[in-house]
Amino acid sequence: MRKPQLPQLFNKYQLELNKFTKDFYKKLDDPLYITHKYFLGWIKENGKDDNATGKAFRPSIMMLINEALGGKEKNILPLAMSIELFHNFSLIHDDIEDRDEFRRNRKTVWKIWGEEVGIISGSSMHALASKAIENIDIKDKNKLVELRKIINKTCIEVIEGQYLDIDFESSKEISVENYLSMIEKKTGALIKTSVILGSVLEPSNKKTTEIFKEIGNTFGHMFQIKDDVLGIWGNKDFGKPIGSDILKKKKSFPILKLIQTCDITDKEKINEIFNKKISEEDKTIILNLMDKYKIESYCNSILNDKYKLTISLIEKLDINDKYKLMLLDTNFFLMHRTK
């Protein structure tokens, strides 16, 4: 099987977005923004230059779709920056909520500067994400209103999803369906919106816009379910040992499917394990139950269904074949990625 890789064009988008965002931050000299520059990977904890930026997947998919439809780079870059800043704001707050001390092999903002600064850092990045849209040069004011509505709706959905995720931690019974609704908001909404925003700036027929919405939905689901699969069965490239999410008592898609599928005796065993500190032996018991009920196969079958659905959707798009191939590569990456 070929190695799963994002389109090479994404590297170009990442460099362009990084330069645009750095230029935006040059106008901001308040000490607060040191925390932003650190989290965005531009500087180290000691303030020296660094190059530890993320992959910028969401804005890159937006820029790809915008280019496929003949869009202007000068207008898509402010939108791309807005989405990337919003994504990073949610991660800064997520780290506080989850008590995570490291992200991308670097200390998290709250771990270095404290929870209070972490909250302020994330909230101010959220505000800048909204401000970024002011730089879009659109004569059609109705289009600008539409963009703001889409982004505001997404912000609300992501925050609602974060709340549900926290609420689920103390809930004894969570259905797979409720979990999917949660990830559709927390993870899927921003990916879906990135796809939609890439298509709304330029005139396109209603059918094309609707297809992109469906692609955004499937991309969002695939991204989170694959994360959950890697969190249980691990991968050395992903940096997670096998069963890492079990040790964290994370109620992820595979765990919930196991609870939904297993018999009463095994369900009692699972509840007993999750009601105490989980040992390596407990982790092995859960992994064996996963094998018994073929949970990994089930998760992969769900991913495969969404993968095939996305292929059929991409083939219906009225865009240049080279961009279709890049979207197909992105779909393949989401299906087979190892980190």
C-alpha positions in Angstrom: 0.0 0.0 0.0 1.3 3.5 -0.8 2.3 5.8 2.0 -0.6 8.1 3.2 0.4 11.7 2.4 -1.3 15.0 2.1 -1.0 16.8 -1.3 2.4 18.5 -1.8 0.5 21.7 -2.4 -0.4 21.7 1.3 3.3 22.5 2.1 3.0 25.7 -0.1 -0.3 26.7 1.6 1.3 26.2 5.0 4.2 28.4 4.2 1.9 31.1 2.8 -0.4 31.0 5.8 2.5 31.0 8.2 4.0 34.2 6.6 0.6 35.9 6.4 -0.1 35.1 10.1 3.4 36.2 11.2 2.9 39.5 9.4 -0.5 39.9 11.2 1.2 39.4 14.6 4.0 41.9 13.8 1.4 44.6 14.6 0.7 43.1 18.0 3.4 43.9 20.6 1.6 43.2 23.9 3.4 40.6 26.0 0.3 38.5 26.0 1.0 37.5 22.4 4.3 35.7 23.4 2.0 32.8 24.5 0.4 32.8 21.0 3.8 32.8 19.2 4.9 30.0 21.4 1.8 27.8 20.9 1.9 28.5 17.1 5.5 27.1 17.1 7.4 30.2 16.2 9.4 30.6 19.4 10.7 28.3 22.1 9.9 28.6 25.8 13.0 30.8 26.2 11.8 33.2 23.5 14.3 32.0 20.9 13.1 31.3 17.3 11.7 27.9 16.6 10.0 26.1 13.7 7.4 23.8 15.3 4.3 24.8 13.4 1.4 22.4 12.9 0.3 20.9 9.6 -2.5 23.5 9.2 -4.7 20.8 7.7 -8.0 22.7 8.0 -6.9 26.0 6.3 -5.0 24.0 3.7 -8.1 22.1 2.6 -9.9 25.4 2.5 -7.2 26.9 0.3 -7.2 23.9 -2.0 -10.9 24.1 -2.6 -10.7 27.9 -3.1 -8.0 27.4 -5.7 -9.9 24.6 -7.4 -12.8 27.0 -7.9 -10.6 29.8 -9.2 -10.5 31.9 -6.0 -8.2 34.7 -5.0 -5.4 34.0 -2.6 -5.7 37.5 -1.0 -9.2 36.8 0.2 -8.8 33.2 1.3 -5.7 33.9 3.5 -7.6 36.0 6.1 -10.2 33.2 6.3 -7.6 30.5 6.5 -5.8 32.4 9.3 -9.2 32.8 11.1 -9.8 29.1 11.0 -6.3 28.2 12.1 -6.4 30.6 15.0 -9.8 29.4 16.1 -8.5 25.8 16.0 -5.5 26.7 18.1 -7.6 28.6 20.6 -9.7 25.5 21.2 -6.5 23.4 21.7 -5.1 25.8 24.3 -8.4 25.5 26.3 -8.6 21.8 25.6 -5.2 21.2 27.2 -6.4 22.9 30.4 -9.6 20.9 30.4 -7.8 17.6 29.9 -4.8 18.5 32.1 -2.5 17.7 29.2 1.1 18.9 29.9 2.5 18.3 26.4 1.3 18.9 22.9 3.4 18.3 19.7 6.2 17.2 22.1 6.3 20.7 23.7 4.9 21.9 27.0 1.4 23.3 26.9 0.7 27.0 27.5 -1.0 26.5 30.9 1.9 24.2 32.0 4.4 27.0 31.4 2.4 30.1 32.3 -0.4 28.7 34.5 -4.1 28.1 34.0 -5.2 31.8 34.3 -2.8 32.9 31.5 -3.8 29.8 29.5 -7.4 30.8 29.6 -6.6 34.4 28.6 -4.2 33.3 25.9 -6.9 31.0 24.3 -9.7 33.6 24.7 -7.6 36.4 23.1 -6.7 34.1 20.2 -10.4 33.4 19.7 -10.9 37.2 19.5 -8.1 37.6 16.9 -9.7 34.8 14.9 -12.8 36.9 14.6 -10.8 40.1 13.8 -8.9 38.3 11.0 -12.0 38.4 8.8 -11.9 42.2 8.7 -9.0 41.9 6.1 -11.2 40.2 3.5 -11.7 42.4 0.5 -15.2 41.6 -0.6 -17.5 44.1 -2.4 -20.6 41.9 -1.8 -21.4 42.7 1.8 -24.1 40.0 1.8 -21.3 37.5 1.2 -19.3 38.9 4.1 -22.4 38.5 6.4 -22.8 34.9 5.2 -19.1 34.2 6.0 -19.5 35.6 9.5 -22.7 33.6 10.1 -21.0 30.4 9.0 -18.0 31.0 11.3 -20.1 32.1 14.3 -22.3 29.0 13.9 -19.1 26.8 13.9 -17.7 28.5 17.0 -20.9 27.7 18.9 -20.9 24.1 17.7 -17.2 23.5 18.6 -17.8 25.0 22.1 -21.0 22.9 22.6 -19.0 19.9 21.5 -16.3 20.6 24.1 -18.9 20.9 26.8 -20.5 17.6 25.8 -17.0 15.9 25.8 -16.5 17.1 29.4 -20.0 16.1 30.4 -19.6 12.6 28.9 -16.6 12.0 31.3 -19.1 11.8 34.3 -21.9 10.1 32.4 -22.3 6.4 32.9 -24.3 5.7 29.8 -23.3 7.2 26.5 -24.6 5.8 23.2 -22.4 5.6 20.1 -25.0 7.9 18.4 -24.6 10.6 21.1 -20.8 10.3 20.8 -21.0 10.8 17.0 -23.1 13.8 17.6 -20.5 15.2 20.0 -17.6 14.7 17.6 -19.6 16.2 14.7 -19.5 19.4 16.7 -16.2 19.3 18.5 -14.0 18.0 15.7 -16.2 17.7 12.6 -17.6 21.2 12.6 -14.3 23.0 12.0 -13.2 20.6 9.3 -16.7 20.8 7.6 -16.6 24.6 7.8 -13.1 24.7 6.3 -14.4 22.8 3.3 -17.5 25.0 3.0 -15.6 28.3 3.3 -13.3 27.2 0.6 -16.3 27.0 -1.7 -18.5 30.0 -0.7 -16.1 32.8 -1.7 -16.3 32.0 -5.4 -19.5 31.6 -7.4 -20.4 27.9 -7.8 -23.6 26.1 -8.5 -25.7 24.9 -5.6 -25.0 21.3 -6.3 -21.2 21.8 -6.0 -21.7 23.6 -2.7 -23.9 20.8 -1.3 -21.3 18.2 -2.4 -18.6 20.0 -0.6 -20.8 20.1 2.6 -21.1 16.4 2.4 -17.4 15.9 1.9 -16.7 18.2 4.9 -19.0 16.0 7.0 -17.3 12.7 6.1 -13.8 14.2 6.5 -14.7 15.4 10.0 -16.0 12.0 11.0 -13.1 10.1 9.5 -10.6 12.4 11.3 -12.0 11.7 14.8 -12.7 8.0 14.4 -9.2 7.4 13.1 -7.9 9.4 16.1 -9.9 7.1 18.4 -8.6 3.9 16.6 -5.0 5.1 17.0 -5.6 5.9 20.6 -6.6 2.3 21.3 -4.4 0.2 18.9 -1.6 2.7 18.8 1.2 3.3 16.4 4.9 4.0 17.0 4.8 6.9 14.4 1.7 8.4 16.2 3.7 8.5 19.5 1.0 6.6 21.4 1.5 3.1 22.9 -1.2 0.5 22.5 -4.1 1.2 24.8 -3.1 4.7 25.8 -6.7 6.0 25.7 -7.8 3.0 27.9 -5.3 4.0 30.6 -6.8 7.6 30.4 -10.4 6.1 30.7 -11.2 8.0 27.6 -14.8 7.2 26.4 -13.9 7.0 22.7 -15.7 5.5 19.8 -14.2 1.9 20.2 -14.8 1.8 23.9 -18.4 2.9 23.5 -19.0 0.4 20.7 -17.5 -2.3 22.9 -19.9 -1.5 25.8 -22.8 -1.4 23.4 -21.9 -4.7 21.9 -20.7 -6.9 24.7 -22.8 -9.2 26.9 -23.9 -8.4 30.5 -21.0 -10.2 32.2 -18.3 -8.4 30.1 -20.1 -5.1 30.5 -19.9 -5.5 34.3 -16.2 -6.3 34.0 -15.6 -3.2 31.9 -17.5 -1.0 34.4 -15.5 -2.4 37.3 -12.2 -1.6 35.5 -13.3 1.9 34.5 -14.4 2.7 38.1 -10.8 2.3 39.5 -7.3 3.2 38.5 -6.6 1.2 35.4 -3.5 -1.1 35.5 -1.6 -2.6 32.6 -3.4 -5.9 33.4 -6.8 -4.1 33.1 -5.7 -2.6 29.8 -4.9 -6.0 28.5 -8.3 -7.3 29.5 -10.0 -4.5 27.6 -7.9 -5.1 24.6 -8.8 -8.8 24.6 -12.5 -7.9 24.8 -11.9 -5.6 21.8 -10.6 -8.6 20.0 -13.4 -10.9 21.2 -16.1 -8.5 19.8 -14.1 -7.5 16.7 -14.2 -3.8 17.6 -11.2 -2.8 15.5 -12.7 -4.4 12.4 -16.0 -2.6 13.1 -14.2 0.8 13.4 -12.3 0.2 10.2 -15.4 -0.8 8.4 -17.1 2.5 9.4 -14.0 4.3 8.1 -14.0 2.4 4.9 -17.7 3.2 4.3 -17.0 6.9 4.7 -13.9 6.6 2.6 -15.8 5.1 -0.3 -18.7 7.6 0.1 -16.2 10.5 -0.1 -14.6 9.0 -3.3 -18.1 9.0 -4.9 -18.7 12.6 -3.8 -15.4 13.8 -5.2 -16.0 12.2 -8.5 -19.3 14.2 -8.8 -17.5 17.6 -8.4 -17.3 19.9 -11.4 -13.6 20.9 -10.9 -10.3 20.2 -12.7 -9.1 16.6 -12.4 -5.8 17.6 -10.7 -7.8 19.1 -7.8 -10.0 16.0 -7.7 -6.8 13.9 -7.3 -5.6 16.1 -4.4 -8.9 15.6 -2.7 -8.7 11.9 -3.2 -5.2 11.9 -1.7 -6.5 13.8 1.3 -9.3 11.2 1.6 -6.7 8.4 1.4 -4.6 10.2 4.1 -7.5 10.4 6.5 -8.3 6.7 6.0 -4.7 5.4 6.4 -2.8 8.0 8.4 -0.6 6.8 11.3 -0.5 10.0 13.3 
